[in-house]
Amino acid sequence: MQSESSDDRKSWSIPRPIGVWGFPSHLLRLRDGRLLMTYSYRRPPRGNHARLSTDHGRTWSNPFVLSDDGVGNLGYPSTVELPNGRLLTLWCESPHPGSHPAQLPPPPFSVLRLARWRLG
């Protein structure tokens, strides 16, 4: 779902479907003016995707798969554009789905993962 504001975030439009399944998303305005959305995809194969908009978010491209090997809970991607034009996306991921036996030490709650990538 997507909602827009035309009055500097004082009010928002009614959310409308945009044909993207995934959450939570992160938006980044690239230096060339395009809008990049990165988001977690929590259906098999679990991972993180990205989409581009060349019309300020009115429409979105097909997804770019940044990762598709998630095993546990994952999400909250954040992307930056590096000085050389490459992109760096960082997200957290719990590598252990479900619970573990009480007699074992708990697995790490989460780890940070990243992808360095470039738009084609």
FENKADA-V724320 format. One line per field, one symbol per residue. ss: DSSP state (H for helix, E for strand, - for the rest). phi: phi as a letter, one per 20 degrees, with the letter a starting at -180 (. if undefined). A space follows every 50 residues. Layout:
ss=???
phi=???
This chain:
ss=-E-------------E--------EEEEE-----EEEEEEE-----EEEE EEE----------EEEE------EEEEEEEE-----EEEEEEE------- ----------EEEEEEE---
phi=.bcccdclmfbcffgcfcmddqafdcdcefgenfddddbeddcfffrccc bdcdcmnfccfffdeebbcfddfbrlfccceegenfdcdcbdbefcfmec fffefffgfbcecbcdbcff
